[in-house]
């Protein structure tokens, strides 16, 4: 397995940065207050669903005896559970959590960061992951790619 040249930042770093920028934008540049209690409760519901979804993905990796870290050498190709619906369900759930945070915070300014997150992951992380998986699992991964969408 080849090494990733100039290993990029792990997705969780982008997630933490997104969370920080979203909170900062909401506090310093709030735009259109949508912070009524029902919206906040809806937002918290999305955050909880996102956390459970990420944990389900992590559990699948643990059960398969492989790493969740995207640039490490995977021992198994995980294609069951939530990975039957999407090749990147953990990133979907991370994005859902950020969407929930928009409602929790109460202003629309953080939407820009929430929308940027999956774009960054799509262009900076997923191509590297897919290359490593194709290199490691060959036709098995190619077949998986043909039958399961990248996002939804």
FIZARO-142286 format. One record per residue (C-alpha): residue in three letters; chain; x, y, z. Coordinates in steps of 0.001 Angstrom, whole numbers. Layout:
N
{site 'ALA', 'A', {X, Y, Z}};
...
% end
This chain:
152
{site 'UNK', 'A', {0, 0, 0}};
{site 'UNK', 'A', {1395, 3375, -952}};
{site 'UNK', 'A', {1691, 6199, 1521}};
{site 'UNK', 'A', {-329, 9368, 1150}};
{site 'UNK', 'A', {2099, 12127, 113}};
{site 'UNK', 'A', {1753, 15186, 2311}};
{site 'UNK', 'A', {-988, 13500, 4336}};
{site 'UNK', 'A', {-3965, 15872, 4525}};
{site 'UNK', 'A', {-5751, 16781, 7713}};
{site 'UNK', 'A', {-8103, 14194, 9134}};
{site 'UNK', 'A', {-11816, 14911, 8557}};
{site 'UNK', 'A', {-12408, 15419, 12272}};
{site 'UNK', 'A', {-10064, 18436, 12103}};
{site 'UNK', 'A', {-12268, 19956, 9393}};
{site 'UNK', 'A', {-15325, 19146, 11518}};
{site 'UNK', 'A', {-13898, 20843, 14608}};
{site 'UNK', 'A', {-12847, 23858, 12533}};
{site 'UNK', 'A', {-16339, 24032, 11014}};
{site 'UNK', 'A', {-17914, 23922, 14478}};
{site 'UNK', 'A', {-15664, 26747, 15658}};
{site 'UNK', 'A', {-16273, 28915, 12602}};
{site 'UNK', 'A', {-20023, 28318, 12807}};
{site 'UNK', 'A', {-20164, 29412, 16440}};
{site 'UNK', 'A', {-17979, 32458, 15699}};
{site 'UNK', 'A', {-20142, 33519, 12739}};
{site 'UNK', 'A', {-23297, 33095, 14790}};
{site 'UNK', 'A', {-21898, 35174, 17640}};
{site 'UNK', 'A', {-20195, 37942, 15671}};
{site 'UNK', 'A', {-22222, 38130, 12441}};
{site 'UNK', 'A', {-25697, 36747, 13100}};
{site 'UNK', 'A', {-28023, 36922, 10121}};
{site 'UNK', 'A', {-31776, 36321, 10248}};
{site 'UNK', 'A', {-32637, 34925, 13645}};
{site 'UNK', 'A', {-34325, 31524, 13417}};
{site 'UNK', 'A', {-33704, 30757, 17056}};
{site 'UNK', 'A', {-37186, 29953, 18308}};
{site 'UNK', 'A', {-37392, 26977, 20672}};
{site 'UNK', 'A', {-38883, 24474, 18169}};
{site 'UNK', 'A', {-36066, 25142, 15702}};
{site 'UNK', 'A', {-33493, 24623, 18441}};
{site 'UNK', 'A', {-35130, 21359, 19524}};
{site 'UNK', 'A', {-35149, 20206, 15887}};
{site 'UNK', 'A', {-31474, 21135, 15649}};
{site 'UNK', 'A', {-30598, 19156, 18763}};
{site 'UNK', 'A', {-32491, 16188, 17314}};
{site 'UNK', 'A', {-30332, 16358, 14185}};
{site 'UNK', 'A', {-27175, 16605, 16292}};
{site 'UNK', 'A', {-28164, 13514, 18302}};
{site 'UNK', 'A', {-29003, 11556, 15132}};
{site 'UNK', 'A', {-25639, 12593, 13694}};
{site 'UNK', 'A', {-23742, 11442, 16775}};
{site 'UNK', 'A', {-25543, 8094, 16770}};
{site 'UNK', 'A', {-24847, 7706, 13037}};
{site 'UNK', 'A', {-21132, 8406, 13435}};
{site 'UNK', 'A', {-21012, 5963, 16338}};
{site 'UNK', 'A', {-22761, 3316, 14207}};
{site 'UNK', 'A', {-20146, 3795, 11495}};
{site 'UNK', 'A', {-17328, 3551, 14032}};
{site 'UNK', 'A', {-18881, 377, 15462}};
{site 'UNK', 'A', {-19001, -1213, 12000}};
{site 'UNK', 'A', {-15296, -494, 11524}};
{site 'UNK', 'A', {-14480, -1925, 14965}};
{site 'UNK', 'A', {-16550, -5057, 14294}};
{site 'UNK', 'A', {-14683, -5542, 11014}};
{site 'UNK', 'A', {-11359, -5107, 12781}};
{site 'UNK', 'A', {-10274, -2207, 10617}};
{site 'UNK', 'A', {-9415, 1432, 11172}};
{site 'UNK', 'A', {-11815, 4334, 10969}};
{site 'UNK', 'A', {-8894, 6655, 10208}};
{site 'UNK', 'A', {-9086, 7558, 6520}};
{site 'UNK', 'A', {-5383, 7557, 5602}};
{site 'UNK', 'A', {-4366, 4449, 7509}};
{site 'UNK', 'A', {-4069, 983, 5995}};
{site 'UNK', 'A', {-7552, -613, 6034}};
{site 'UNK', 'A', {-7693, -4313, 6855}};
{site 'UNK', 'A', {-11274, -4831, 5647}};
{site 'UNK', 'A', {-13676, -3216, 3226}};
{site 'UNK', 'A', {-16825, -2380, 5198}};
{site 'UNK', 'A', {-19927, -2644, 3014}};
{site 'UNK', 'A', {-22654, -3628, 5474}};
{site 'UNK', 'A', {-24980, -1685, 7744}};
{site 'UNK', 'A', {-25032, 2023, 6992}};
{site 'UNK', 'A', {-22322, 1451, 4377}};
{site 'UNK', 'A', {-24909, -321, 2180}};
{site 'UNK', 'A', {-26651, 3014, 1581}};
{site 'UNK', 'A', {-23647, 5295, 1189}};
{site 'UNK', 'A', {-19902, 4885, 791}};
{site 'UNK', 'A', {-19451, 7868, 3120}};
{site 'UNK', 'A', {-22216, 7739, 5734}};
{site 'UNK', 'A', {-19971, 9108, 8470}};
{site 'UNK', 'A', {-19377, 12281, 6453}};
{site 'UNK', 'A', {-23127, 12488, 5811}};
{site 'UNK', 'A', {-23807, 12288, 9522}};
{site 'UNK', 'A', {-21116, 14885, 10248}};
{site 'UNK', 'A', {-22822, 17208, 7767}};
{site 'UNK', 'A', {-26214, 16462, 9342}};
{site 'UNK', 'A', {-24762, 17401, 12721}};
{site 'UNK', 'A', {-23534, 20704, 11315}};
{site 'UNK', 'A', {-26993, 21318, 9839}};
{site 'UNK', 'A', {-28453, 20673, 13283}};
{site 'UNK', 'A', {-26005, 23148, 14770}};
{site 'UNK', 'A', {-27337, 25842, 12415}};
{site 'UNK', 'A', {-30756, 25436, 14058}};
{site 'UNK', 'A', {-29296, 25212, 17561}};
{site 'UNK', 'A', {-27297, 28407, 17110}};
{site 'UNK', 'A', {-30279, 30259, 15735}};
{site 'UNK', 'A', {-28900, 32364, 12870}};
{site 'UNK', 'A', {-28387, 31612, 9195}};
{site 'UNK', 'A', {-24794, 32887, 8915}};
{site 'UNK', 'A', {-23289, 29467, 9844}};
{site 'UNK', 'A', {-25035, 27865, 6848}};
{site 'UNK', 'A', {-22089, 28902, 4655}};
{site 'UNK', 'A', {-19691, 26809, 6737}};
{site 'UNK', 'A', {-22131, 23889, 6947}};
{site 'UNK', 'A', {-22371, 23867, 3144}};
{site 'UNK', 'A', {-18604, 24189, 2697}};
{site 'UNK', 'A', {-17845, 21161, 4879}};
{site 'UNK', 'A', {-19088, 18417, 2495}};
{site 'UNK', 'A', {-17504, 20231, -461}};
{site 'UNK', 'A', {-14128, 20197, 1275}};
{site 'UNK', 'A', {-14518, 16537, 2257}};
{site 'UNK', 'A', {-15635, 15675, -1287}};
{site 'UNK', 'A', {-12573, 17259, -2878}};
{site 'UNK', 'A', {-9815, 16897, -249}};
{site 'UNK', 'A', {-10549, 13618, 1542}};
{site 'UNK', 'A', {-12732, 11255, -473}};
{site 'UNK', 'A', {-10515, 11051, -3601}};
{site 'UNK', 'A', {-7549, 10007, -1460}};
{site 'UNK', 'A', {-9632, 7457, 438}};
{site 'UNK', 'A', {-11032, 6027, -2780}};
{site 'UNK', 'A', {-7572, 5737, -4318}};
{site 'UNK', 'A', {-6270, 3887, -1255}};
{site 'UNK', 'A', {-9292, 1568, -1188}};
{site 'UNK', 'A', {-9005, 794, -4910}};
{site 'UNK', 'A', {-5320, 84, -4453}};
{site 'UNK', 'A', {-5937, -2167, -1445}};
{site 'UNK', 'A', {-9135, -3992, -2471}};
{site 'UNK', 'A', {-9122, -3713, -6274}};
{site 'UNK', 'A', {-12157, -5189, -8002}};
{site 'UNK', 'A', {-14011, -5703, -4724}};
{site 'UNK', 'A', {-13968, -1944, -4096}};
{site 'UNK', 'A', {-14675, -1103, -7749}};
{site 'UNK', 'A', {-17760, -3319, -7609}};
{site 'UNK', 'A', {-18848, -1668, -4346}};
{site 'UNK', 'A', {-18419, 1766, -5962}};
{site 'UNK', 'A', {-20636, 717, -8867}};
{site 'UNK', 'A', {-23467, -353, -6558}};
{site 'UNK', 'A', {-23324, 2157, -3698}};
{site 'UNK', 'A', {-23402, 5916, -4167}};
{site 'UNK', 'A', {-20677, 8159, -2789}};
{site 'UNK', 'A', {-23088, 10271, -752}};
{site 'UNK', 'A', {-26775, 9359, -1021}};
% end
